[in-house]
Structure formats: C-alpha cells, structure tokens
Amino acid sequence: PYIDTVRSNYVQDSEMIGLKIIAGEVDLSRENAALVKMPLYRENEDEGGYQALLADMHNTPSDIFFNLTYEDDIWREVVQDKRFRQAVNYSINREEIIDSLYYGFAVPSTITDSTYDVDKANQLLDEMGMEIGPDGYRLGPDGERFSVPFEIAPFAPDFQPLAELLVEYLSDVGIHTTTKTIDQALWSERNAANQLQASIMWTPTTTWYQNNFGQGLWGKLWNDWWTSGGEQGEEPPEEVKKFFQILNRVKVSPPNEALEAVEDLKNNIYENTWYFVH
C-alpha cells in the first residue's frame, strides 16, 4: 500500500515529455501533458503499454497577461485603462477556444466576464479614443499603431495555438497583435526583469489558498513593491493596493472569514479584469 520512491525527471522541452509518455516511460505528468495531446496519447496506448487518463485540473491552464508595469509610457497609458482590458476580454471567444483546443472538456471562467461581444469591445475602444489608422489597426495616444507583442515559451503545448487565436480575435477589434515563441529559460529571465509585455501562463487560480492570481505577471513591479514592503518595485495605485489587501486577508483569516475574503477577491478581479482567465 506504500510507494517506495518518487522520481522526477527533467527534460529539455515539452515535446520530449510527449515522446516519453508515448514510450510508456511516464506515470504522471502535470501541465505539459495538456488535453491537446490526449488523442495522440490514446492512439499509442497499446504500443506503449499504458493507459492515458485525465485528472481534474488544479489550475487554469492558459491565462493571458498584459504586464501593466512594463516600462513604456504609451503601453502603460493604454493597458492600465480598465476599458482596454475589458475590451480585450470581450473580444476573446472562449467557447471557440474550448471547442478547438480542449475538445469541449472545459467551461468558461466565472472569475472574469466570459461574454464574447465584439461590438461591446469596439465601443469601449472607441470611448478611449483609439481611432482606426489607415492600415485598419487602432492608434495609441501617440498617434502610432498600438501593438500587443505576445512572447510565450513552450511550457505547455496549448500556449502557441491559443496565441494564434488571440492574434485573430484582437485583430477583429483593430488591435495589432504579434506572437513569438522564445526559450523557456529566456522567458523566465525576461519575466524576472520586467521585460515581457504580454504572455500566456497557467496560474493556480482555482486553488485560491496559494494566493497566486498571476500578480507577478500582470503587475510585476507592483507585486515586487508589495512583497518587499516598499523596498523594491513600484508603488501601485489604490485599486491595486486594495487587491493586495484582500490577498492578505485571505492569508491570515480563519476559514469562514477567508472564504468571504475569497469572494471579495473574485469580485475585485471580475471588476478590474487584471488578467484574462480561462
């Protein structure tokens, strides 16, 4: 009834994990064994001498982040405007993502507004004054084309196809978007140095007690300031401080009060769309 040993293996990239699974060399794999690979794993069960089973997710596998503290004044002016984040949120077709990437084995998030409404997205962008330029893309406050450059790393096989869909969705509302895949180590270095503008990564949002709601990605310098007691990073605006204050309540409250704090936290995320949960 006991396990004698637990051995973890590290490989160069996520594709190597898939090869090991097909060869029957893996007992358990977490994020990298994404649902998009399941048909391949099932096809090779007999030959590999294994059975591919799905477990309930303990995280949200492909959340989308804009770094609100990236050090560019034009970028900040746009992405720190809640209307822009709401517009992007309305432009994401989650039902299509669920059908095309996850074969229907998912439901849209309730921690953010999962409504798909291109007209509402365009209305919000128009209210911001982001006019359409001659090339069909919206202009930033400087009169130049505003662009969202996604940089992703192959931590999981669903990141790249999701990024490609995002390019289409944001283009539909006039937001120029690019996507680039970079090495995992480089991605981590760029994130730590506050050099990523937009990216995709999982978060343990569903396991709320971990207190990780992607704040190290969507508010890198603000999070550094909060966790260092103001010694590092950059002081956040009041609405972000409120978010961190609720996080602290979640950490220190007894169970019944912690659940109330979690509800406040969910409402705060829903209202402000700090990141885009799937």
Backbone bond lengths (Angstrom), bond angles and torsions (degrees), N, CA, C in turn:
res aa  C-N    CA-C-N  psi(-1)  N-CA   C-N-CA  omega(-1)  CA-C   N-CA-C  phi
1 P - - - 1.473 - - 1.521 112.78 -
2 Y 1.336 117.66 3.38 1.452 120.37 -175.56 1.527 110.66 -119.70
3 I 1.326 115.43 154.12 1.459 121.89 174.97 1.519 108.12 -96.24
4 D 1.316 116.78 124.36 1.466 120.21 -176.82 1.518 112.56 -74.15
5 T 1.322 116.37 -42.16 1.467 120.57 -177.84 1.513 110.32 -143.52
6 V 1.309 115.17 153.50 1.464 122.68 171.65 1.523 106.80 -125.42
7 R 1.319 117.15 123.20 1.454 120.56 -177.39 1.526 109.38 -122.47
8 S 1.313 116.37 127.74 1.461 122.06 177.04 1.520 109.27 -107.34
9 N 1.313 115.92 134.02 1.459 121.62 178.47 1.523 110.15 -112.20
10 Y 1.316 116.29 138.38 1.453 122.51 176.64 1.525 108.79 -109.05
11 V 1.334 115.64 135.57 1.459 120.62 179.27 1.527 109.32 -126.64
12 Q 1.334 116.33 172.83 1.460 120.84 -172.31 1.517 113.29 -70.16
13 D 1.335 117.88 -39.41 1.463 119.89 -177.23 1.522 109.57 -152.13
14 S 1.335 114.94 172.49 1.462 120.19 -174.80 1.521 112.10 -67.99
15 E 1.339 118.86 -27.05 1.452 120.26 178.85 1.524 111.09 -64.55
16 M 1.322 116.89 -34.17 1.463 120.66 177.76 1.529 110.86 -64.11
17 I 1.338 116.19 -34.47 1.463 119.34 177.12 1.518 110.34 -62.44
18 G 1.340 116.24 -43.54 1.457 120.22 178.41 1.515 112.51 -59.70
19 L 1.316 117.04 -40.78 1.465 121.05 179.08 1.527 110.99 -64.49
20 K 1.332 116.81 -39.36 1.459 120.50 179.33 1.531 111.08 -68.41
21 I 1.325 116.89 -36.80 1.464 120.04 177.67 1.518 109.81 -63.61
22 I 1.328 117.42 -46.54 1.464 121.93 -179.67 1.525 111.05 -61.56
23 A 1.336 116.18 -33.72 1.463 120.30 179.73 1.526 112.65 -78.98
24 G 1.341 117.45 -2.19 1.455 120.91 179.45 1.507 113.68 76.86
25 E 1.336 117.44 24.96 1.464 121.56 -176.45 1.526 113.19 -100.16
26 V 1.322 117.68 5.25 1.462 121.34 -174.67 1.525 109.69 -124.92
27 D 1.319 117.00 130.97 1.465 121.87 175.22 1.526 111.63 -93.01
28 L 1.325 116.81 -37.20 1.462 121.37 -178.49 1.515 109.16 -147.49
29 S 1.319 115.96 131.74 1.456 120.74 174.17 1.510 107.82 -135.37
30 R 1.319 115.59 142.83 1.465 119.57 -173.74 1.522 110.82 -94.44
31 E 1.351 118.67 -115.76 1.449 122.35 -169.27 1.528 112.96 -60.95
32 N 1.316 118.33 -34.41 1.452 120.10 -173.23 1.526 113.13 -72.02
33 A 1.317 117.40 -19.24 1.458 119.86 176.36 1.523 108.79 -88.75
34 A 1.324 116.88 60.38 1.458 122.06 -171.86 1.523 111.37 -70.83
35 L 1.328 114.48 162.27 1.449 121.16 -177.13 1.526 112.29 -59.86
36 V 1.333 117.16 -30.18 1.464 119.49 -178.94 1.521 111.90 -61.91
37 K 1.333 117.57 -20.48 1.463 121.42 179.55 1.532 112.51 -94.40
38 M 1.327 117.86 -6.86 1.461 120.11 -172.64 1.529 113.95 -60.12
39 P 1.339 121.04 -41.07 1.467 118.68 177.32 1.527 112.75 -57.94
40 L 1.335 116.79 -38.89 1.458 120.53 177.87 1.522 111.33 -64.36
41 Y 1.356 116.25 -42.73 1.457 119.78 179.79 1.530 110.95 -64.73
42 R 1.329 116.69 -40.81 1.462 120.21 -179.26 1.536 111.07 -65.68
43 E 1.321 117.20 -37.50 1.471 120.98 -179.24 1.526 111.90 -63.02
44 N 1.324 116.77 -28.61 1.462 121.19 -174.15 1.525 113.54 -104.50
45 E 1.346 117.00 13.62 1.465 119.91 -177.25 1.532 112.74 -59.39
46 D 1.327 116.60 -50.13 1.461 119.74 -175.64 1.523 111.61 -63.75
47 E 1.331 115.75 -45.87 1.456 119.17 -178.27 1.525 111.83 -66.93
48 G 1.323 117.02 -37.08 1.461 120.03 -178.48 1.510 113.67 -84.64
49 G 1.331 117.22 -11.79 1.457 120.20 179.30 1.511 113.65 70.58
50 Y 1.315 117.10 40.74 1.462 121.34 -179.66 1.526 109.14 -142.55
51 Q 1.312 116.31 172.95 1.456 123.07 173.66 1.520 108.27 -126.90
52 A 1.314 117.38 125.74 1.469 121.90 -177.65 1.522 109.35 -90.80
53 L 1.327 116.38 118.62 1.455 122.62 -178.54 1.524 109.81 -123.29
54 L 1.318 115.71 149.14 1.461 121.96 178.16 1.523 110.56 -97.68
55 A 1.305 117.10 137.97 1.461 122.37 173.33 1.527 108.74 -111.12
56 D 1.321 116.49 156.14 1.465 120.02 176.13 1.528 109.82 -62.08
57 M 1.337 115.65 139.76 1.462 119.74 -179.48 1.527 110.79 -72.68
58 H 1.306 116.31 140.85 1.455 121.45 175.40 1.527 110.70 -102.70
59 N 1.328 116.04 9.49 1.460 119.88 178.90 1.526 108.99 -149.58
60 T 1.331 115.85 176.95 1.454 120.11 170.21 1.528 106.05 -99.28
61 P 1.332 118.35 120.67 1.458 120.95 -160.67 1.516 116.18 -78.67
62 S 1.308 119.25 -19.31 1.469 118.34 -173.49 1.531 110.80 -147.66
63 D 1.313 116.11 63.88 1.462 120.57 178.25 1.529 110.10 -78.22
64 I 1.321 114.98 151.74 1.470 121.78 -174.88 1.524 108.52 -113.04
65 F 1.322 115.35 134.19 1.459 120.53 -174.47 1.523 111.73 -128.31
66 F 1.328 115.59 136.62 1.455 122.32 163.21 1.519 106.60 -108.68
67 N 1.310 117.46 129.62 1.467 120.86 179.38 1.525 108.60 -77.87
68 L 1.320 116.03 103.18 1.460 120.96 -175.97 1.519 111.88 -73.06
69 T 1.326 117.97 -9.07 1.466 121.14 -179.44 1.525 112.35 -113.34
70 Y 1.329 117.28 13.62 1.464 119.96 175.17 1.529 108.42 -60.43
71 E 1.329 116.29 136.76 1.462 120.46 -169.41 1.523 112.34 -83.58
72 D 1.310 114.55 73.09 1.460 123.34 173.18 1.524 106.91 -146.94
73 D 1.327 117.22 121.78 1.465 120.97 -171.69 1.527 112.40 -63.01
74 I 1.327 118.02 -41.16 1.462 120.52 -179.30 1.518 110.12 -66.74
75 W 1.315 116.27 -45.64 1.467 120.58 178.20 1.520 110.29 -56.87
76 R 1.326 116.67 -47.77 1.463 119.94 -178.13 1.522 111.73 -63.04
77 E 1.304 116.89 -42.49 1.462 119.65 -178.30 1.520 110.95 -58.91
78 V 1.314 116.32 -37.10 1.460 120.34 -178.29 1.522 111.39 -79.14
79 V 1.337 117.96 -55.19 1.469 119.63 -171.20 1.518 112.78 -75.53
80 Q 1.338 117.82 -21.42 1.462 118.77 176.35 1.525 112.26 -79.91
81 D 1.317 117.15 -8.20 1.458 121.59 173.49 1.520 107.95 -79.23
82 K 1.305 116.53 116.83 1.468 120.95 -175.84 1.520 111.91 -56.78
83 R 1.322 117.54 -31.35 1.457 120.19 -179.45 1.524 111.73 -62.94
84 F 1.329 116.64 -34.67 1.463 119.66 178.43 1.526 110.31 -66.48
85 R 1.318 116.46 -45.80 1.464 119.41 179.60 1.528 110.70 -63.89
86 Q 1.313 116.90 -38.57 1.462 119.91 177.76 1.531 110.40 -64.95
87 A 1.323 116.14 -39.95 1.466 120.18 179.44 1.526 110.63 -62.42
88 V 1.318 116.08 -45.11 1.464 119.81 177.66 1.526 109.76 -61.01
89 N 1.311 116.68 -42.08 1.465 121.13 -179.60 1.523 111.26 -60.53
90 Y 1.338 116.72 -42.63 1.461 120.60 178.76 1.526 112.36 -67.83
91 S 1.318 117.05 -23.78 1.464 120.31 -175.96 1.523 113.28 -82.80
92 I 1.342 117.83 -9.80 1.464 121.99 -176.21 1.528 109.94 -88.37
93 N 1.309 116.32 120.75 1.460 121.70 -179.88 1.532 109.11 -88.68
94 R 1.322 116.68 88.08 1.457 120.97 -175.05 1.516 112.85 -67.40
95 E 1.325 117.59 -34.34 1.460 119.54 178.93 1.530 110.37 -62.60
96 E 1.315 116.91 -40.15 1.465 120.18 178.14 1.528 110.70 -66.59
97 I 1.344 116.53 -39.83 1.462 120.37 177.63 1.524 110.13 -61.21
98 I 1.319 116.56 -44.77 1.462 120.97 -179.46 1.528 110.72 -62.31
99 D 1.329 116.57 -42.88 1.466 120.05 -178.28 1.520 112.24 -70.97
100 S 1.336 116.91 -42.65 1.461 119.80 -172.52 1.520 113.98 -85.21
101 L 1.336 117.75 -33.13 1.462 120.44 -177.64 1.526 113.42 -100.55
102 Y 1.338 116.88 -30.44 1.458 119.47 -173.32 1.529 112.78 -120.85
103 Y 1.334 116.46 14.33 1.459 122.25 171.68 1.530 112.71 54.44
104 G 1.320 115.98 30.43 1.455 120.77 178.17 1.514 114.95 82.20
105 F 1.336 117.88 -1.28 1.470 121.07 -177.90 1.525 111.13 -88.29
106 A 1.313 116.26 57.29 1.468 121.11 179.58 1.516 108.10 -167.31
107 V 1.310 115.57 165.93 1.463 122.01 173.58 1.520 107.84 -131.72
108 P 1.330 118.44 149.23 1.466 120.36 178.67 1.521 111.52 -61.34
109 S 1.297 116.04 149.10 1.462 121.87 -179.22 1.525 110.94 -66.18
110 T 1.329 114.73 149.45 1.464 120.38 172.55 1.519 111.42 -108.14
111 I 1.327 117.52 -3.28 1.461 120.10 -179.99 1.529 110.88 -81.23
112 T 1.337 115.99 -17.96 1.459 121.66 169.06 1.520 107.76 -128.79
113 D 1.331 116.42 164.28 1.460 121.11 178.60 1.529 108.06 -72.99
114 S 1.330 116.93 113.44 1.464 121.17 -176.74 1.522 113.00 -93.47
115 T 1.333 116.91 15.74 1.453 120.94 178.55 1.525 110.67 -67.45
116 Y 1.329 115.93 132.68 1.469 121.85 175.94 1.526 107.76 -98.22
117 D 1.331 116.88 110.76 1.468 121.00 -174.11 1.526 108.98 -148.43
118 V 1.322 116.37 90.85 1.472 121.69 -177.78 1.524 110.65 -63.64
119 D 1.331 117.85 -38.15 1.467 120.64 179.63 1.525 110.96 -61.81
120 K 1.333 116.61 -42.83 1.466 120.36 178.66 1.521 110.50 -65.57
121 A 1.324 116.86 -38.77 1.466 120.30 178.18 1.522 110.34 -62.06
122 N 1.322 117.41 -46.02 1.465 120.88 179.04 1.524 111.53 -63.45
123 Q 1.324 116.63 -37.24 1.465 120.71 179.14 1.528 110.95 -61.80
124 L 1.321 116.45 -44.50 1.460 120.47 -179.55 1.528 111.19 -65.65
125 L 1.313 117.42 -41.43 1.461 120.94 179.32 1.528 111.13 -66.37
126 D 1.331 116.03 -36.64 1.464 119.74 175.95 1.524 110.77 -64.83
127 E 1.339 117.05 -40.85 1.456 121.14 178.39 1.525 111.69 -60.62
128 M 1.329 115.99 -32.76 1.460 120.66 178.87 1.523 111.99 -73.37
129 G 1.323 116.86 -12.85 1.466 120.01 -177.45 1.514 113.37 85.38
130 M 1.329 117.71 16.77 1.464 121.13 178.94 1.529 109.13 -83.14
131 E 1.311 115.33 87.49 1.459 121.53 -176.45 1.532 111.01 -71.37
132 I 1.330 114.77 157.76 1.460 121.36 176.69 1.523 109.38 -83.76
133 G 1.329 117.80 126.27 1.451 123.01 179.06 1.520 111.62 -82.19
134 P 1.327 117.83 176.98 1.467 121.95 -177.94 1.522 113.59 -62.72
135 D 1.337 117.99 -21.53 1.468 120.49 179.04 1.523 112.51 -91.04
136 G 1.337 116.76 4.82 1.460 120.22 177.46 1.510 114.59 90.73
137 Y 1.340 117.83 0.94 1.452 121.46 -179.70 1.520 111.24 -109.72
138 R 1.313 115.94 154.63 1.455 121.55 -175.73 1.523 111.60 -76.72
139 L 1.325 113.67 150.44 1.459 121.37 -177.27 1.521 110.22 -100.70
140 G 1.334 115.57 146.98 1.448 121.11 175.28 1.516 110.75 -84.38
141 P 1.321 117.94 -177.97 1.469 122.11 -179.50 1.527 113.59 -60.54
142 D 1.334 117.17 -21.40 1.467 120.90 179.43 1.509 112.76 -87.86
143 G 1.335 117.79 2.63 1.454 121.45 179.90 1.516 113.91 82.20
144 E 1.326 117.23 1.15 1.466 121.65 178.49 1.530 110.00 -99.83
145 R 1.334 115.43 158.23 1.459 119.47 178.99 1.525 110.32 -58.90
146 F 1.326 115.79 128.01 1.462 120.58 178.11 1.520 108.66 -88.08
147 S 1.321 116.82 133.74 1.455 120.79 -175.44 1.526 110.90 -131.33
148 V 1.321 115.18 143.58 1.464 122.49 176.17 1.528 107.84 -109.28
149 P 1.340 118.50 107.52 1.471 120.99 -178.34 1.538 111.86 -96.32
150 F 1.310 116.40 102.04 1.460 120.23 177.45 1.527 109.86 -77.12
151 E 1.326 115.44 129.54 1.455 121.75 170.56 1.523 106.92 -120.46
152 I 1.317 115.87 120.55 1.447 120.49 -177.09 1.518 109.77 -127.06
153 A 1.311 115.58 157.27 1.458 121.87 176.20 1.525 108.39 -117.88
154 P 1.318 117.97 151.08 1.479 120.66 -176.48 1.517 113.19 -77.72
155 F 1.344 116.21 53.59 1.454 119.31 175.63 1.528 111.04 -69.63
156 A 1.326 116.68 -27.08 1.459 121.97 179.15 1.524 108.17 -148.32
157 P 1.340 117.68 148.79 1.471 120.15 -173.96 1.517 115.16 -72.70
158 D 1.336 118.38 -10.62 1.461 119.47 179.64 1.527 112.88 -88.77
159 F 1.326 119.23 -8.62 1.459 121.12 -176.29 1.531 111.83 -65.71
160 Q 1.332 117.11 -48.63 1.457 119.79 -175.87 1.528 112.93 -65.47
161 P 1.338 119.98 -47.80 1.469 118.09 177.17 1.523 113.11 -62.58
162 L 1.335 117.93 -32.32 1.463 119.53 175.92 1.520 110.34 -66.57
163 A 1.334 117.17 -42.48 1.463 120.33 178.88 1.527 111.00 -60.28
164 E 1.319 116.62 -38.14 1.465 120.04 179.13 1.525 111.03 -65.95
165 L 1.326 116.68 -37.54 1.468 119.11 176.04 1.523 111.05 -66.87
166 L 1.325 117.13 -37.68 1.462 120.69 179.73 1.521 111.52 -62.90
167 V 1.328 116.63 -36.82 1.464 119.69 176.63 1.529 109.53 -57.82
168 E 1.323 116.90 -41.85 1.464 120.89 179.58 1.528 111.30 -69.15
169 Y 1.340 117.12 -46.44 1.460 120.49 -176.66 1.528 111.58 -61.50
170 L 1.328 116.93 -46.07 1.461 119.83 -177.27 1.521 110.90 -71.65
171 S 1.330 116.77 -31.89 1.459 119.58 175.61 1.524 111.13 -62.53
172 D 1.331 116.56 -33.47 1.466 121.03 -179.75 1.527 112.40 -63.47
173 V 1.344 117.51 -22.52 1.470 120.51 177.71 1.541 110.48 -110.11
174 G 1.340 116.06 13.92 1.457 120.17 172.98 1.513 115.69 86.72
175 I 1.321 118.20 14.08 1.468 120.77 179.47 1.525 109.00 -98.65
176 H 1.318 116.48 116.32 1.465 120.54 178.84 1.524 109.22 -69.40
177 T 1.320 116.26 130.59 1.456 121.41 -174.55 1.519 109.70 -138.62
178 T 1.322 115.71 140.01 1.461 121.41 175.18 1.522 109.04 -126.91
179 T 1.314 116.20 161.19 1.459 120.40 176.64 1.516 109.90 -137.71
180 K 1.315 115.49 139.40 1.461 122.28 -177.57 1.519 108.30 -141.99
181 T 1.332 116.40 131.78 1.460 121.17 177.29 1.525 109.16 -96.47
182 I 1.317 116.41 129.65 1.452 121.61 -179.17 1.529 109.71 -125.12
183 D 1.310 116.08 164.95 1.456 122.19 179.30 1.530 110.85 -60.28
184 Q 1.327 116.48 146.63 1.462 121.08 -177.60 1.524 112.22 -60.15
185 A 1.329 116.49 -42.90 1.465 119.41 179.99 1.525 110.88 -65.16
186 L 1.330 116.67 -40.25 1.461 120.64 178.33 1.519 110.73 -65.20
187 W 1.328 116.19 -40.63 1.471 119.97 177.91 1.525 109.97 -58.24
188 S 1.319 116.81 -46.15 1.466 120.76 -179.07 1.521 111.21 -63.40
189 E 1.334 116.35 -39.89 1.464 120.27 178.38 1.527 110.80 -64.79
190 R 1.323 116.44 -43.41 1.468 120.14 -178.71 1.525 111.32 -67.90
191 N 1.317 116.45 -36.10 1.456 119.19 177.21 1.515 110.62 -66.02
192 A 1.324 117.36 -44.98 1.464 121.39 -179.66 1.520 111.57 -62.97
193 A 1.334 116.57 -30.44 1.462 121.57 -178.87 1.528 112.58 -91.47
194 N 1.347 117.49 7.74 1.470 122.35 179.52 1.525 111.92 62.58
195 Q 1.331 117.12 35.13 1.455 121.38 -176.22 1.522 113.63 -105.12
196 L 1.317 118.01 -1.54 1.461 120.85 175.99 1.528 109.20 -89.62
197 Q 1.329 116.76 135.31 1.462 120.66 175.87 1.525 111.64 -95.20
198 A 1.322 116.22 -42.70 1.461 120.66 -179.29 1.517 108.56 -146.52
199 S 1.336 116.23 141.61 1.457 118.88 -178.48 1.523 110.28 -160.38
200 I 1.328 114.46 179.74 1.456 123.07 178.66 1.523 107.83 -129.51
201 M 1.324 115.98 135.94 1.461 120.31 178.56 1.524 108.04 -161.56
202 W 1.319 116.60 155.30 1.464 119.67 174.22 1.527 110.22 -79.88
203 T 1.318 116.22 159.51 1.461 121.99 172.81 1.526 108.74 -140.28
204 P 1.321 118.07 152.88 1.470 120.94 175.72 1.523 111.38 -82.75
205 T 1.325 116.71 45.83 1.463 121.29 -177.20 1.524 111.51 -56.14
206 T 1.323 116.69 -40.57 1.466 119.45 -176.24 1.520 112.13 -69.88
207 T 1.322 118.36 -27.27 1.463 121.49 174.29 1.524 107.59 -95.32
208 W 1.321 115.12 76.44 1.460 122.72 -168.55 1.523 112.96 -59.66
209 Y 1.346 117.68 -26.04 1.464 120.43 -176.37 1.530 112.08 -67.08
210 Q 1.347 117.51 -14.19 1.460 119.22 176.29 1.532 112.12 -76.38
211 N 1.335 115.75 -13.33 1.468 121.30 176.68 1.529 113.06 59.33
212 N 1.312 116.07 30.67 1.461 120.64 177.36 1.515 108.50 -116.16
213 F 1.324 115.52 104.38 1.453 121.62 178.18 1.528 110.19 -117.13
214 G 1.329 114.50 35.56 1.455 120.38 176.03 1.504 115.36 74.89
215 Q 1.341 117.15 12.34 1.463 118.96 -174.48 1.531 112.34 -64.52
216 G 1.326 117.12 -21.65 1.455 119.85 175.72 1.511 113.00 -74.93
217 L 1.342 116.70 -8.55 1.464 121.36 178.37 1.527 111.80 -108.43
218 W 1.335 117.72 -44.70 1.466 118.33 -177.78 1.521 112.85 -87.04
219 G 1.347 117.63 -14.93 1.463 119.90 179.23 1.516 110.55 -143.42
220 K 1.322 117.49 54.93 1.468 122.53 -170.71 1.525 112.60 -51.92
221 L 1.323 118.57 -54.18 1.465 120.62 -175.94 1.524 111.59 -70.99
222 W 1.320 117.11 -33.71 1.463 120.23 176.87 1.529 110.36 -65.64
223 N 1.315 116.29 -41.98 1.458 120.48 179.35 1.529 110.77 -66.05
224 D 1.332 116.82 -39.24 1.468 120.01 176.66 1.527 110.67 -60.52
225 W 1.320 116.85 -41.20 1.465 122.00 -179.94 1.527 109.97 -63.59
226 W 1.323 116.50 -44.92 1.457 120.63 -176.30 1.521 111.78 -68.17
227 T 1.328 116.58 -45.56 1.464 119.85 -176.23 1.525 112.56 -74.36
228 S 1.327 117.61 -19.50 1.470 120.23 179.34 1.521 112.13 -98.93
229 G 1.324 118.11 5.52 1.457 120.99 -178.35 1.511 112.46 66.44
230 G 1.329 116.52 31.78 1.456 121.19 177.42 1.515 114.71 86.99
231 E 1.336 117.56 4.09 1.459 120.71 -179.02 1.520 112.58 -81.10
232 Q 1.322 117.74 -24.73 1.457 121.97 -178.20 1.521 109.54 -132.05
233 G 1.315 115.38 172.52 1.454 119.82 174.42 1.509 113.76 71.53
234 E 1.317 115.66 -145.74 1.465 122.25 -172.29 1.525 109.53 -141.43
235 E 1.304 116.96 134.36 1.463 120.59 -178.74 1.525 110.30 -63.06
236 P 1.326 117.36 127.88 1.464 120.28 -177.73 1.521 112.62 -82.56
237 P 1.322 117.39 162.66 1.468 120.53 173.73 1.527 110.58 -68.59
238 E 1.316 116.01 168.09 1.463 121.22 -172.43 1.525 112.55 -60.24
239 E 1.338 117.51 -39.46 1.461 118.30 -177.51 1.531 111.62 -66.18
240 V 1.341 116.85 -29.77 1.466 120.34 176.42 1.530 110.02 -76.40
241 K 1.323 116.82 -37.88 1.467 119.55 175.13 1.526 110.58 -58.94
242 K 1.307 116.59 -38.18 1.459 120.23 178.27 1.524 110.41 -61.64
243 F 1.333 116.29 -40.46 1.463 120.55 176.77 1.535 110.48 -59.42
244 F 1.330 116.78 -47.29 1.461 120.31 -179.58 1.536 111.85 -65.80
245 Q 1.321 116.19 -35.82 1.461 119.37 178.16 1.528 111.22 -63.40
246 I 1.323 116.15 -38.11 1.462 119.42 177.16 1.526 109.74 -67.32
247 L 1.342 116.93 -39.05 1.464 119.90 175.88 1.524 110.92 -56.05
248 N 1.320 115.98 -42.96 1.469 119.85 179.19 1.523 111.48 -63.44
249 R 1.315 117.14 -37.88 1.466 120.29 177.12 1.523 110.68 -62.71
250 V 1.335 116.17 -40.06 1.460 120.07 178.46 1.527 110.27 -60.24
251 K 1.330 116.58 -39.24 1.468 121.25 -176.24 1.526 112.74 -68.38
252 V 1.322 117.09 -42.44 1.466 119.66 -167.31 1.528 113.76 -104.67
253 S 1.313 118.27 -6.32 1.462 119.90 -175.07 1.528 111.53 -81.62
254 P 1.335 117.57 150.06 1.472 120.30 171.49 1.527 108.81 -65.14
255 P 1.344 117.53 163.88 1.467 120.88 -169.91 1.523 115.84 -50.21
256 N 1.339 117.89 -47.25 1.462 118.74 -177.20 1.521 111.94 -66.02
257 E 1.331 117.94 -37.96 1.461 121.16 178.68 1.529 111.10 -75.81
258 A 1.331 116.10 -30.05 1.462 119.58 178.01 1.523 110.78 -63.76
259 L 1.327 116.43 -39.00 1.460 119.97 178.78 1.526 110.93 -64.82
260 E 1.322 116.78 -37.40 1.463 120.13 175.59 1.530 110.28 -64.14
261 A 1.336 115.41 -40.86 1.467 119.48 178.90 1.521 110.83 -64.51
262 V 1.330 117.08 -36.63 1.460 120.73 178.23 1.528 110.44 -62.90
263 E 1.324 116.43 -40.88 1.469 119.46 177.22 1.523 110.77 -62.69
264 D 1.324 116.85 -41.12 1.473 120.29 176.74 1.525 110.15 -62.67
265 L 1.320 115.94 -38.70 1.456 120.57 -179.92 1.530 110.72 -65.64
266 K 1.313 116.74 -44.79 1.462 120.82 178.33 1.524 110.62 -60.70
267 N 1.335 116.78 -41.57 1.462 120.34 178.79 1.527 110.89 -64.77
268 N 1.340 116.11 -38.08 1.462 120.65 179.53 1.525 110.85 -64.33
269 I 1.331 116.51 -43.70 1.465 120.66 178.91 1.525 110.26 -66.67
270 Y 1.320 116.62 -41.97 1.468 120.84 -179.48 1.528 110.80 -61.27
271 E 1.321 115.39 -42.22 1.465 120.03 -177.15 1.524 112.14 -70.76
272 N 1.326 117.09 -37.72 1.470 120.34 -171.98 1.519 114.85 -100.91
273 T 1.327 117.56 -13.64 1.473 121.55 -179.63 1.523 110.02 48.69
274 W 1.329 116.91 57.01 1.459 120.02 179.38 1.527 111.44 -62.50
275 Y 1.325 115.83 -35.46 1.455 120.40 175.89 1.530 107.78 -147.72
276 F 1.314 116.71 177.48 1.457 120.67 -171.36 1.522 108.60 -114.34
277 V 1.328 115.03 104.50 1.461 122.15 -172.00 1.521 109.64 -90.42
278 H 1.350 115.52 142.10 1.462 119.89 176.60 1.518 111.00 -119.55
